[in-house]
Amino acid sequence: MKLDTALFDISLVIDSLMRKEPRLYHRNSDNIIKNVMIDDQLKNLIRNRDVPKDIKEKTQVFITKHLNKSKDTYKTVIDTFFDHHQFEPTLLKHHNLLNQHITKHPSIVWNLKQLEEKKKR
């Protein structure tokens, strides 16, 4: 099964807007991978096979690539969200893949509200 990277990248950006800063493109991929434990759940998912020894290295490359792409492709959307407290999904490439009501997602609304309150302080 091939990964739809367009959908993955948009999902990565949307997920990041549901969280506090740092902005997606400021996240450190080394820290992300360093804190991941290869546990029994992963081993259960890939039954009858060994966990590849280079899984963390390959994952590091994958995450770094997509974090860098987020800055190159989606910086305007991310910065508009965090700096101006506005979410404009139409600025996303392939925004047609999103649910039309994504602007009303409770986590996005909550984060925008938190940013507005922080600005008032």
Backbone as JSON, one array per atom type, in Angstrom:
{
  "sequence": "MKLDTALFDISLVIDSLMRKEPRLYHRNSDNIIKNVMIDDQLKNLIRNRDVPKDIKEKTQVFITKHLNKSKDTYKTVIDTFFDHHQFEPTLLKHHNLLNQHITKHPSIVWNLKQLEEKKKR",
  "N": [[0.85, -1.17, 0.0], [0.65, 2.14, -0.92], [1.74, 5.19, 0.47], [-0.18, 8.11, 0.66], [1.24, 10.92, 0.18], [0.5, 13.59, -0.11], [-1.92, 13.83, 1.28], [-0.96, 12.98, 3.77], [0.89, 15.06, 4.42], [-0.82, 17.29, 4.61], [-2.41, 16.42, 6.71], [-0.52, 16.3, 8.72], [0.09, 19.01, 9.05], [-2.44, 20.03, 9.79], [-2.86, 18.61, 12.17], [-0.8, 19.73, 13.68], [-1.76, 22.29, 14.05], [-3.58, 21.94, 15.93], [-2.32, 21.89, 18.26], [-0.23, 23.31, 20.82], [2.41, 25.73, 20.35], [5.81, 24.6, 19.78], [5.86, 25.68, 16.37], [5.13, 23.59, 13.6], [7.26, 23.43, 11.72], [9.37, 24.12, 13.31], [9.84, 22.09, 14.98], [11.89, 19.58, 16.41], [13.2, 16.97, 14.81], [15.0, 15.06, 15.7], [14.53, 14.91, 18.47], [11.93, 13.97, 18.44], [12.14, 11.34, 17.44], [14.02, 10.26, 19.2], [12.6, 9.96, 21.54], [10.84, 7.93, 21.05], [9.71, 4.73, 21.72], [10.39, 1.45, 20.79], [8.02, -0.73, 21.03], [5.99, -3.45, 22.32], [3.56, -3.24, 21.0], [4.13, -2.39, 18.39], [5.56, -4.62, 17.59], [3.55, -6.51, 17.63], [2.02, -5.61, 15.51], [3.55, -6.18, 13.29], [3.67, -8.96, 12.99], [5.36, -12.1, 13.01], [7.66, -11.2, 11.84], [10.83, -9.58, 12.14], [11.52, -6.53, 13.87], [12.73, -4.02, 11.9], [16.16, -3.17, 12.12], [17.04, -0.69, 11.4], [14.91, 1.0, 11.68], [14.43, 3.34, 13.18], [16.29, 5.14, 12.07], [15.4, 5.29, 9.4], [12.88, 6.3, 9.84], [13.55, 8.72, 10.96], [14.67, 10.07, 8.74], [12.39, 10.19, 7.12], [10.59, 11.73, 8.7], [12.06, 14.12, 9.01], [12.18, 14.97, 6.34], [9.45, 15.52, 5.83], [8.88, 17.46, 7.77], [10.55, 19.5, 6.91], [9.38, 19.95, 4.44], [6.96, 20.95, 5.29], [7.64, 23.51, 6.12], [8.54, 24.64, 3.74], [6.27, 24.46, 2.1], [3.93, 25.0, 3.59], [4.24, 27.12, 5.32], [3.04, 29.69, 5.31], [0.34, 29.17, 5.94], [0.62, 28.05, 8.5], [1.93, 30.13, 9.9], [0.04, 32.19, 9.62], [-2.01, 31.14, 11.15], [-0.85, 30.98, 13.79], [0.19, 33.57, 14.18], [-1.74, 35.45, 13.4], [-4.06, 34.39, 14.22], [-5.85, 33.07, 12.58], [-7.44, 30.69, 10.56], [-7.02, 29.43, 7.5], [-7.97, 27.2, 5.47], [-8.05, 27.04, 2.7], [-5.65, 27.95, 1.82], [-4.03, 25.82, 1.92], [-2.33, 23.49, -0.03], [-4.03, 21.15, -1.95], [-6.33, 21.38, -0.41], [-8.86, 20.53, -0.85], [-9.03, 17.95, -0.04], [-9.72, 17.95, 2.56], [-12.15, 17.8, 5.2], [-15.06, 19.71, 4.83], [-15.83, 21.15, 7.02], [-13.66, 21.62, 8.62], [-12.64, 23.91, 9.8], [-14.16, 24.24, 12.02], [-13.39, 22.36, 13.77], [-13.09, 21.09, 17.03], [-10.56, 21.14, 18.37], [-9.02, 22.88, 16.86], [-10.51, 25.24, 17.05], [-10.32, 25.58, 19.82], [-7.54, 25.96, 20.14], [-7.14, 28.32, 18.67], [-8.64, 30.05, 20.23], [-7.15, 29.97, 22.6], [-4.81, 31.17, 21.71], [-5.73, 33.74, 21.12], [-6.5, 34.59, 23.7], [-4.03, 34.56, 24.95], [-2.77, 36.59, 23.58], [-4.16, 38.81, 24.52], [-3.24, 39.1, 27.07]],
  "CA": [[0.0, 0.0, 0.0], [1.45, 3.34, -1.06], [1.32, 6.32, 1.29], [-0.58, 9.32, -0.03], [2.01, 11.94, 0.89], [-0.24, 14.87, -0.09], [-2.84, 13.74, 2.42], [-0.14, 12.91, 4.98], [1.43, 16.38, 4.72], [-1.92, 18.14, 5.08], [-2.79, 15.91, 8.03], [0.54, 16.71, 9.64], [-0.1, 20.44, 9.31], [-3.69, 20.2, 10.55], [-2.6, 18.12, 13.52], [0.06, 20.7, 14.38], [-2.56, 23.47, 14.4], [-4.41, 21.55, 17.08], [-1.4, 21.82, 19.38], [0.5, 24.53, 21.14], [3.71, 25.87, 19.69], [6.43, 25.2, 18.62], [5.27, 25.44, 15.05], [5.55, 22.32, 13.01], [8.58, 23.49, 11.08], [10.39, 24.34, 14.34], [9.99, 20.88, 15.8], [13.16, 18.9, 16.23], [12.93, 15.56, 14.48], [15.85, 14.22, 16.55], [13.83, 14.7, 19.74], [10.74, 13.15, 18.19], [12.56, 9.94, 17.29], [14.73, 9.84, 20.4], [11.64, 9.64, 22.59], [9.96, 6.84, 20.63], [10.12, 3.4, 22.16], [9.9, 0.33, 19.98], [7.38, -1.54, 22.06], [5.3, -4.68, 21.91], [2.47, -2.94, 20.07], [4.69, -2.44, 17.05], [5.9, -6.02, 17.31], [2.29, -7.2, 17.33], [1.56, -5.17, 14.19], [4.34, -6.81, 12.23], [3.83, -10.36, 13.41], [6.17, -13.06, 12.25], [8.83, -10.54, 11.25], [11.61, -8.81, 13.09], [11.49, -5.08, 13.71], [13.97, -3.64, 11.21], [17.12, -2.5, 12.99], [17.22, 0.7, 10.97], [13.6, 1.65, 11.64], [14.53, 4.72, 13.7], [17.01, 5.95, 11.1], [14.52, 5.52, 8.26], [11.81, 7.16, 10.32], [14.18, 10.05, 11.11], [14.75, 10.65, 7.4], [11.01, 10.45, 6.69], [10.05, 12.85, 9.48], [12.81, 15.32, 8.65], [11.73, 15.36, 5.0], [8.11, 16.09, 5.89], [8.96, 18.7, 8.55], [11.12, 20.51, 6.01], [8.37, 20.25, 3.43], [5.93, 21.78, 5.92], [8.11, 24.89, 6.1], [8.6, 25.09, 2.35], [4.97, 24.48, 1.44], [2.79, 25.4, 4.42], [4.64, 28.14, 6.31], [2.05, 30.77, 5.33], [-0.83, 28.7, 6.68], [1.0, 27.87, 9.9], [2.19, 31.45, 10.48], [-1.24, 32.91, 9.7], [-2.73, 30.57, 12.28], [-0.25, 31.33, 15.07], [0.46, 35.0, 14.31], [-2.94, 36.26, 13.18], [-5.16, 33.62, 14.8], [-6.81, 32.78, 11.51], [-7.21, 29.41, 9.88], [-7.47, 29.5, 6.12], [-7.65, 25.93, 4.83], [-7.89, 27.17, 1.25], [-4.23, 28.2, 1.55], [-3.37, 24.52, 1.86], [-2.34, 22.76, -1.3], [-4.92, 19.98, -1.83], [-7.3, 21.61, 0.67], [-10.09, 19.82, -1.19], [-9.01, 16.65, 0.64], [-10.18, 18.16, 3.94], [-13.56, 17.93, 5.51], [-15.44, 21.11, 4.62], [-16.07, 21.78, 8.32], [-12.43, 21.52, 9.41], [-12.44, 25.15, 10.58], [-14.95, 24.14, 13.25], [-12.9, 21.25, 14.6], [-12.95, 21.6, 18.41], [-9.16, 21.41, 18.76], [-8.58, 24.08, 16.16], [-11.23, 26.35, 17.69], [-9.74, 25.74, 21.15], [-6.2, 26.53, 20.03], [-7.3, 29.71, 18.26], [-9.12, 30.77, 21.42], [-6.01, 30.09, 23.51], [-3.89, 32.16, 21.13], [-6.37, 35.05, 21.31], [-6.41, 34.94, 25.11], [-2.62, 34.84, 25.24], [-2.5, 37.9, 22.98], [-4.78, 39.85, 25.36], [-2.51, 39.24, 28.34]],
  "C": [[0.9, 1.24, 0.0], [0.86, 4.47, -0.21], [0.97, 7.51, 0.41], [0.1, 10.48, 0.7], [1.32, 13.3, 0.9], [-1.19, 14.9, 1.1], [-2.07, 13.7, 3.74], [0.36, 14.3, 5.38], [0.35, 17.32, 5.24], [-2.35, 17.71, 6.48], [-1.78, 16.33, 9.09], [0.38, 18.18, 10.02], [-1.34, 20.66, 10.17], [-3.49, 19.74, 11.99], [-1.78, 19.13, 14.31], [-0.71, 21.95, 14.8], [-3.47, 23.18, 15.6], [-3.57, 21.49, 18.36], [-0.75, 23.17, 19.63], [1.81, 24.57, 20.36], [4.73, 24.99, 20.39], [5.7, 24.82, 17.33], [5.88, 24.2, 14.44], [6.96, 22.38, 12.45], [9.71, 23.83, 12.05], [10.61, 23.1, 15.21], [11.28, 20.16, 15.43], [12.91, 17.4, 16.01], [13.81, 14.62, 15.3], [15.15, 13.9, 17.86], [12.6, 13.82, 19.57], [11.12, 11.67, 18.18], [13.22, 9.42, 18.56], [13.76, 9.35, 21.48], [10.66, 8.52, 22.22], [10.54, 5.51, 21.09], [9.55, 2.36, 21.19], [9.32, -0.67, 20.98], [6.66, -2.75, 21.47], [4.16, -4.42, 20.95], [2.97, -2.97, 18.63], [5.01, -3.88, 16.66], [4.65, -6.83, 16.98], [1.77, -6.84, 15.94], [2.3, -5.87, 13.06], [4.67, -8.26, 12.59], [4.69, -11.16, 12.45], [7.32, -12.41, 11.49], [9.57, -9.79, 12.35], [11.41, -7.33, 12.82], [12.81, -4.7, 13.03], [14.89, -2.84, 12.13], [17.29, -1.03, 12.64], [15.91, 1.49, 10.96], [13.67, 3.1, 12.14], [15.23, 5.63, 12.71], [16.12, 6.28, 9.9], [13.37, 6.45, 8.64], [12.33, 8.59, 10.48], [14.24, 10.75, 9.76], [13.36, 11.05, 6.91], [10.45, 11.69, 7.4], [10.75, 14.16, 9.11], [12.36, 15.85, 7.29], [10.38, 16.08, 5.07], [8.05, 17.35, 6.76], [9.53, 19.82, 7.68], [10.11, 20.92, 4.95], [7.28, 21.15, 4.02], [6.35, 23.25, 5.92], [8.08, 25.43, 4.67], [7.22, 25.32, 1.75], [3.87, 25.14, 2.26], [3.11, 26.48, 5.45], [3.59, 29.25, 6.42], [0.82, 30.37, 6.14], [-0.53, 28.62, 8.18], [1.21, 29.23, 10.57], [0.91, 32.28, 10.6], [-2.03, 32.43, 10.91], [-2.16, 31.11, 13.6], [-0.04, 32.84, 15.26], [-0.81, 35.86, 14.24], [-4.22, 35.58, 13.68], [-6.28, 33.39, 13.79], [-6.42, 31.44, 10.88], [-7.85, 29.48, 8.51], [-7.12, 28.2, 5.39], [-7.46, 26.03, 3.32], [-6.45, 27.51, 0.86], [-3.43, 26.9, 1.46], [-3.45, 23.94, 0.45], [-3.17, 21.5, -1.06], [-5.93, 20.15, -0.71], [-8.62, 20.9, 0.39], [-10.15, 18.42, -0.56], [-9.57, 16.74, 2.06], [-11.7, 18.15, 4.04], [-13.93, 19.41, 5.42], [-15.67, 21.87, 5.93], [-14.83, 21.79, 9.21], [-12.19, 22.78, 10.26], [-13.2, 25.13, 11.9], [-14.5, 22.98, 14.14], [-12.61, 21.78, 16.01], [-11.51, 21.92, 18.82], [-8.6, 22.65, 18.07], [-9.23, 25.31, 16.79], [-10.61, 26.63, 19.06], [-8.37, 26.42, 21.05], [-6.26, 28.0, 19.59], [-7.75, 30.58, 19.44], [-7.97, 30.99, 22.41], [-5.02, 31.14, 23.01], [-4.44, 33.58, 21.31], [-6.24, 35.5, 22.77], [-4.98, 35.28, 25.5], [-2.24, 36.23, 24.71], [-3.03, 39.03, 23.87], [-4.01, 40.09, 26.64], [-1.34, 40.16, 28.25]]
}
